[in-house]
Amino acid sequence: MADSPLQMRDLRFVLFEHLQIEETTGLDQDTTEAFLEAGFNYVSEFLAPMNAKGDQVGCTRHEDGSVTTAPGYKRALTQWQEDGWGGMTHPEEFGGQELPQVLASSMDEMIIGSCCAFHNYTGLTRACANMLLRRASQAQKETWAKPLVNAQWQGTMCLTESGAGSDVGASVTKATLIEGDRYKIEGEKIFITSGDHDMVDNFVHIVLARVDGDRPGVKGLSIFIVPKFRLDESGQPTIKNDVFCAGIEEKMGIHGSVTTTMKYGEKGGCEGYLIGEQGHGIRIMFDIMNEERIVVGQQGQALAATAYGLALKYAKERIQGSSIKAGKSITKEKVAIIEHPDVRRMLLTVKAQSEACRALLLKTSLLIDAENQAEGEARQALSSRIGFLTPICKAYGSEVGFQACSTAMQVFGGYGYCSEYGVEQLVRDARIAAVYEGTNGIQAIDLLFRKVGADQGAELTKLVTEIGAFCQTQAGEAGGSLADELKILGEHAGIVGSVAKHLGGRLAESDYEGAALGATPFLTLVGNLVSAHLILEQAFVAEAKLAELGAPASAEERQTWAGDESERAFYTSKVETARFFVHQLLTENHWRAAQIKTSDRSPLTAAL
């Protein structure tokens, strides 16, 4: 994949120059480079070549409930197991490598950007293993977590039922005590990712169910390990456990990822094993959900980055129309469409959005690494920031990612709507990220009501204050050519604070409906602000490098100076991308703030 659309140069910039991950992770750059190279080689050889075919063929369910995956998937997972990728972040005592989360997230981007559907198998198994290693008994860890660490078995997350989607507490799946931690499980779960397939020998379903007699609602739910096969005396998965795949969904995208309906105990023979304490199910399940929410945000980001790479290549090669510099006259000399201003605007929009989201996702992953090493108040502070950023990562990353893929498709014109160039698949694959792991509307409610309202805006105030301090410090030390952008960022930090105060007033008055109307635009408002801050941080790193390289001051002179020299062009582009984000994307917050503060309540009063 010499012409791979993966944005490896910017990934390295974020890791080594912007976030300087060595300070937190202790890994030297050579080690990280070797990791990235190995990951790139894996996705290039095994994932990218099967992506389009997997989209075309999809998964097939058979009458006995078994599922056959698309061509190439089993081979790719076998190599994944042999290479040890499954254990990246897990403890060494369980067969893992104890690598930092920020490296796993970097690998996630490469996987998703090459074959999004394949990541749904590996990423979910990793999250289930992480939860078990934190929450399960020692015996359960040895029995059920170890095979997930090396991806020999598949992990799944089973919450949703036909009458209990976003309202998880309405679950009717039932658990009846047999003895000890063994329970009889009866129920049906829908929309279960990777619920059955032909790539592994066993499945560890993590199932929410209500023990007989426990109270209604989410606080009455417990959580269980429900394997497809129970283990015999030698520890082998040979005993059928009355777990059945009753159907698979035909979806808009991610066709290579199987989405199943699972029936547990239809014949009365399904056993599960309680994890943790009875009634703590939803709390434990959130271990998986919060990890997956960050990953889902990365799905949007990674697909957007790949879409940019494809669109950029096409725009450089596609000859269409005359240069608008000549005015309205049509000349015989045709140009590549990358010379057309509106095409450049679209390309820079996609570039800015994907790079800003990359910075947000990797920054959050690095905070998780720091949290894992911290103690006491420092750990609590990091946990609070991660909790605040998680719904933003998920909702902002997925929404902006989908928008970016759609914009990239527009660059191709009519060809973008056809399957030949691959970008239409990215659009379809990206759309689901706004829906699963809690819809983006739920993420917005979580941010406003739980993350801002619950602590009276303390974490948001801290974030806004940090951004204000950044603007003041940089303006005083190295503002230079980015002085205008710093001023705009500072103004918008104030706008976010003002809007938060307004919404806080609605909550204080118990106007929950009015506050909820502003939740989604508020999340985008905060996402734009955080992203603008991060991308401006990158611009100052790039400015320092440009000074070392002897770059001229003006953008026009820099364009000529950079020419075809890749490193000069890269750093020059980082600065201009930041300018674009601040002036064209961050400033959209003006109308979003007005939208939130309006007294209009027509969505609540209109006859729909």
Secondary structure, 3 states (H helix, E strand, C coil): CCCCCCCHHHHHHHHHHHCCCHHHHCCCHHHHHHHHHHHHHHHHHHHHHHHHHHHHHCCEECCCCCEECCCCHHHHHHHHHHHCHHHCCCCHHHCCCCCCHHHHHHHHHHHHHHHHHHHHHHHHHHHHHHHHHHHCCHHHHHHHHHHHHCCCCEEEEECCECCECCCHHHCCCEEEEEECCEEEEEEEEEEEECCCCCCCCCEEEEEEEEECCCCCCHHHEEEEEEECEEECCCCCEEEECCEEEEEECCCCCCCCCCEEEEEECCCCCCEEEECCCCCCHHHHHHHHHHHHHHHHHHHHHHHHHHHHHHHHHHHHHCECCCCHHHCCCCCCCCCEHHHCHHHHHHHHHHHHHHHHHHHHHHHHHHHHHHHHHCCHHHHHHHHHHHHHHHHHHHHHHHHHHHHHHHHHHHHCHHHHHCHHHCHHHHHHHHHHHHCCCCCHHHHHHHHHHHHHHCCCCHHHHHHHHHHHHHHHHHHHHCCHHHHHHHHHHHHHHHHHHHHHHHHHHHHHCCCHHHHHHCHHHHHHHHHHHHHHHHHHHHHHHHHHHHHHHCCCCCHHHHHHHHCCCHHHHHHHHHHHHHHHHHHHHHHHHHHHHHHHHCCCCHHHHCCC
